[in-house]
């Protein structure tokens, strides 16, 4: 005797070796013996053989028309043999009964299982929905097949082009567009990104980088909700100082300004005035929530995404001609020796007499102009003459402060490379399209105006950092344990030394309109200014406050991402500049094995033929093809420009890495390939 039974959703048949009341021992054609419970019995038969029955059942099942079987099926629960007799005849054969069983079992949208070998037909409305879904799935499969064919032939269907960035970086793996790209990638043996590039999906490399960044960091767009800047309610005294700011022409968030009082009196008071949004914006307010979500302004050539709405920024920015609320640090100095005699923090209003722009004045405000009162520059503006004595003193002070920090650092700071400014011609702050003419100019690091501002901000950030620590008020600090290679700058709530800058502690506080950490620190500094020794009891953030650690973690991640994008976009526009200028060769300096840094451009690239060249060797490099999507370019050494005796070691500034952010192609990590994107830490002070 043979037995047809169900086990784990499969139909099996075999010879019955023995049978008890509740089970049977059955030997399958494979020789395997199984114990079958009586509840799983479906058909007992003498012939044909189990294999023949199963083969016949599969064949007959495909001849059964489901629509007709559904019509014949009774409304109540029924067995498969009952339906076989209704569909075929009242003398349905064993094979027909088995075929009906198989057909019913594999058609759950028509027939629902009600037990072993028993079924109930689906209601008409449910069946209609199921059939519609099956048809839709079938059509979708055909659509995917068509998309795969198009992609494989180098064409990108519009539906996939529309979902391009989502497919690559934040895919819905059940979406048909995603499935088509995956299938085409397998069929062509190409990576998803390479496949889509060859299919012409990326018609604008700039938009590729831009929209990817927005998708990952601003999925809801860069706009702001409707917000009103709260007014500062404090009755703030007006400072007698007349301050001026020094920024780039594109700067709209003017956070800091300087003033000098008492020149030629023997005692000079230098004021460092910081915009005071912290006097109006309170933790937890709608504007604070926006700032905490964005954490920093995002900069890139020709454009920026501000941390706060522009109308909010303009309410607190240190605008020329206004009496602006400020958190001011006044440092009293011996005019002759520049010894710091005292410092004081005040909450006040300060008149901003001028917004100076260093990109317009760097060529005028030179060391010679500052050191020699009789030196005249042909483009010397009249209003700058009124600031000349103050700027000269501030420059002397900046050099003094820098020298003092270098003593602590144990070695001098080196500015052996210039900063580069990017200008997109005709862009004027609008969102770039990636086709603009780009101009790249240099500004030597450590230029007088740059040094004046940098040293003033270091003085303010270190002084306020020390002051908060003395009063037991926590803040957000940047620290570096030593200048040894690999020792990175870290953020924390403790006032620890910053070896790279050469100060006892360093709390970012000078850019509250542009960095959220600075706004947080400003709240703490305001508490110190108002309450002195009891500030720790009333400051918004208390010692060991979990919120501070959460802010640090979020800021660190966002700031690294933003700086990585800025570096990528600077590289994009540098490569665009190379194309626009038709540059085929450049001069460069070897800075590590097989890597060179261009002498006159912010460009680092891998180079063939430099294996045995030492660091510092100067070479002429022939440029290869540019890939604007991966931001890749290679070079080949044409000739060495210096003698072997001229090679000098390449020096690096304390807080700089080795230009990894721009040293080669950008890693385009897409979800399909399951790679992690590469990011680079920017640890500038």
JOUR-V217107 format. One record per backbone hydrogen bond with DSSP energy under -0.5 kcal/mol. CO is the residue of the C=O (numbers start at 1). NH is the residue of the N-H. Records with the same first field share a line. If there is no record, write none. Layout:
# JOUR-V217107
CO=NH  NH
This chain:
# JOUR-V217107
1=16
2=45
3=5  14
4=42  43
5=12
7=10
10=7  12
12=5
13=29
14=3
15=17  27
18=25
22=38
23=20
24=26  36
25=17  18
26=28  34
27=15
28=31
32=28
34=26  36
35=37
36=24
37=40
38=41
40=6
43=4
45=2
49=53
50=54
51=55
52=56
53=57
54=58
55=59
56=60
57=61
58=62
60=63  64
61=64
63=65
64=66
65=69
66=70
67=71
68=72
69=73
74=121
78=119
79=83
80=84
81=85
82=86
83=87
84=88  89
89=92
93=97
94=98
95=99
96=100
97=101
98=102
99=103
100=104
101=105
102=106
104=107
107=110  111
110=122
112=120
115=117  118
117=80
118=114  115
119=78
120=112
123=127
124=128
125=129
126=130
127=131
128=132
129=133
130=134
131=135
132=136
133=137
134=138
135=139
136=140
137=141
138=142
139=143
140=144
141=145
142=146
143=147
144=148
145=149
146=150
147=151
148=152
149=153
150=155
151=154
155=157
157=160  161
158=162
159=163
161=164
163=167
164=168
165=169  170
166=170
168=671
171=173
172=175
175=179
176=180
177=181
178=182
179=183
180=184
181=185
182=186
183=187
184=188
185=189  190
191=195
192=196
193=197
194=198
195=199
196=201
197=200
199=156
201=203
204=208
205=209
206=210
207=211
208=212
209=213
210=214
211=215
212=216
213=217
214=218
218=221
225=227
231=233
234=236
237=239  349
241=243  351
243=353  354
244=258
245=356
247=358
248=251
252=254
253=255
254=318
255=275
257=273
258=244
259=271
261=269
262=265
266=335
268=270  333
269=261  271
270=331
271=259  273
272=274  329
273=257
274=327
276=279
277=280  281
282=285
285=289
286=290
287=291
288=292
289=293
290=294
291=295
294=296
295=516
297=299
298=305
300=303
303=300
304=306
305=298
309=313
310=314
311=315
312=315  316
313=316  317
317=319
319=322
322=324  352
324=350
325=276
326=328  348
327=274
328=330  346
329=272  331
330=332  344
331=270
332=341  342
333=268  335
334=338
339=334  341
342=332
344=330
346=328  348
347=237
348=326
349=239
350=324
351=243  353
352=321
354=245  356
356=247  358
357=360  361
358=362
361=364  365
364=366
366=370
367=371
368=372
371=373
372=375
377=380
379=381
381=384  385
382=385  386
384=387  388
385=388
387=391
388=392
389=393
390=394
391=395
392=396
393=397
394=398
395=399
396=400
397=401
398=402
399=403
400=404
401=405
402=406
403=407
404=408
405=409
406=410  411
417=445
419=443
421=441
423=425  439
424=427  428
427=430
437=425
439=423
441=421
443=419
444=447
447=451
448=452
449=453
450=454
451=455
452=456
453=457
454=458
455=459
456=460
457=461
458=462
459=463
460=464
461=465  507
462=466
463=467
464=468
465=469
466=470
467=471
468=473
469=472
472=474
475=477
477=492
479=490
480=499
484=487
486=488
490=479
492=477
493=475
494=496
497=480  499
498=501  502  503
503=498
506=478  508
511=514  515
514=297
515=519
516=520
517=521
518=522
519=523
520=524
521=525
522=526
523=527
524=528
525=529
526=530
527=531
528=532
531=534
532=535
534=537  538
535=538  539
542=545
545=548  549
546=550
547=551
548=552
549=553
550=554
551=555
552=556
553=557
554=558
555=559
556=560
557=561
558=562
559=563
560=564
561=565
562=566
563=567
564=568
565=569
566=570
567=571
568=572
569=573
570=574
571=575
572=576
573=577
574=578
575=579
576=580
577=581
578=582  583
579=582
584=623
586=621
587=599
588=619
589=597
590=616
592=595
594=607
595=591  592
596=605
597=589
601=603
603=598
605=596
606=635
607=610
608=637
610=594  613
614=617
617=590
618=641  642
619=588
620=638  639
621=586  623
622=636
625=634
626=628
627=631  632
630=666
632=627
633=606
634=624
635=608
636=622
639=620
643=646
644=647
649=651
653=656
659=662
660=663
662=604
666=668
667=669
668=670
670=673  674  675
671=674
681=683
